[in-house]
Amino acid sequence: MNIFLERPSRRSYGYWIGAFLVGIIIYFVFDEYHLIQRAAIVSWTENTEADCGVVLTGGQGRIQEGMSLLQQRRIKKLIISGVNPLSTLREIFPALPFYGEIDEKDIVLEKRSKTTYGNAQQSAPIIEALDCKSIVLITSKNHMRRAKQVFVSALPSEIKTMQRSVFSYPVDESLEDFYLEVIKSLFYRIWAY
């Protein structure tokens, strides 16, 4: 019996199609992994300046980085996005009294968003109302790729979006958090931008 003359079964077609689809999924997961890993932590190495800073809550060091930029006058206004609706500025940043030169009127707490997509959608009108021509996006290294893509798609093209990744002590994020970020980033790539 010659195997080259036999017609392949439907089962073998299904196997190859399934293997092909799994291969594509693995490719996209590793591609996203490498794109996320390329984000550099620049909070110690670059002197970024912009009209406004946007802090995405959810990790250590982010609000402090935004406050430092505001204190150093490298940004004029600071938007802290994703704040608990019941929280005040002094509750989320108790060290504020040590940043003497900061005027609390230059800080806007965005309290409606709960996701990265929501951060961008809720912050966009605030950014436009404050007449920001450029923003510094402040979040963790692993979150930066997705956050920047979502903000770029939510804002008018004339608003320049710069990145400022911060390091969260003692570790940036756990391996589980990182893989969750890869999956979220893939989902957002398909759905949000």
N, C-alpha and C positions, 0 to 999 in steps of 0.2 A: 504494500500500500504506500503510495507516495503522499507525504504530508503536504506537499506544495500544491497538489491538485484538490485537496479537501477544502471545503468551504469552512471558514472560521465560525465558531458558534457565537451566538449572541452574548453568551457569558464572557467570552474572551474580549469582545468589543467593549463591554461594560467595564471589565478590568482595566483595559488600556485607557479608556476615557477617564475613569476614576484616578488612575495613577497620574495621568496628565494634569488633571485638576488639582490634585494634591501637590504636584510639583510646582504649579503656578502659585498656589497659596504659600508654599515654603519660600519661593523666590521673593514674593512681595513682603513677607515677614522679615526676611533677612535684609532686603533692600531698605525697608523702613528702619530696621535696627541700625544699619550703617549710617543712614541719614540723621538719625537722632544722635548717635555717638559723635558725629562731626561738630555738633554745637560746642563752642568753646566757652569756658567760664571767663568772662571778661571784666568782672566787677573790680578786679585788682589791677588790671593792665591797661584799660582804656579810659580816657576822660571824655565820656559821652556828654554831649549837650543837646538839648531840644527844648521846644516850647513846653511840653507836658511829659510827665511820667505816668505810666499806668502799671500799678502793681496788681498782680493776680494773686489773691490770697490762697493759702493752702500749704505753705511751707515756711520753714524757718529762714530768717534773714532777708526775706523779700521786702517787707515793710520797712525794715531798718535801712535797706539799700535805697529805697525811694526817699526816705527822710533825709538820708545823707546827701543825695543829689539835690534835694530842695534846699537844705541848709547851705550847701556850697554854691547855690544859685546856678547850678548847671541845668535846672529845669525851673519854670516859673510856677507851674501848677502840678499837683499830684492827685491822681485819681486812684483810689484803692478800691478795686472791683471784687465783688463777691463777699462783701462783709455781711455778717449775721445781722438781720434787720433790727434786733434788739440791742446791738452793741453800739457803744460810743467810741470816739477816737481814743480817748484816754484808756478805755478798757482794752482795745486791741493793740495799743502802743503805749504802755505805761511809762516808757522812757522819754516821752515827749518833753517834759520839763527840762531835760538835759540838752535839748536842741533849742536853745534860747532864741535864736534869730528867726525861727519859723513862725509865720503868721498862720493861724489855724484857718483863716479864710482862703488860703491857697491850697487847702486839702479838701477833696470831695470824696465822700464815702458813697460808693454805689452799692446798694443793698438789695437789689432785685435778682441778680443772677446767681445761678447755682452750678453752671457748667462753663467750660471754656467758651463754647459757642455763645452762651448767655452773657459772659463777660464782654465779648466783642459787641454783641447786639445792644447791650445796655450802656456800654461805655461810648459807643460811636456818637450818639447825640450829645453827650457831655463834651467829648473831644471837639466836636464841631461848634458847640455853644461857647466853649472857652477860646475858640479861634486858634486852635493848635495847628500849626503847619507841619510840625514834626513831633513824633512821640518816641519815648524810650519805653519799650516793653520790658518789664522786670518780672522774671519767674525763674524756675529752676532750669538747669541744663537739659534735663530729660523732657521737660514740658515745653521748651522753647520752640521747637520746630512746629508743633501743632498750633501753639498759641499764635505764633507769628503768621502762619498761613491763614488762620481764622480771622485775625485782625486785618490783615491785608485785604481779604475778600469783603470784610464788613465796612471798611473805610473808603472814602473817595481816593482815587489814585494819586491826587496831588498831595496827600498827607504822607510824609515819609515816616516809615516805621523802622526803628533801630532796635537791636537786641541788647539786653543786658542780663546775661545769665548769672545767677548767684549760686554759691555752694551752700548747702545746708549741712550744718555740723550735727552729729559726728559723721554721718555718711549722707551723700546726696539723696539717695533713695535705695530701698531694698531691691533685690533682684526681682521679686514678685511685682513691686511697683513699676519697675522698668518694663517688664513684659506686658503688664497691663497698659502702660503708656504706648507700647508698640501697637497693641490691638486697637486702642482708642485712635491712635494716629492713622492707622489703616482705615478705620471706619470713617473718620473725618475726611480723609483723602477722597473717599467715594461720595460722601454725603454733603459735606460742608464747603469744600473749595475745589 
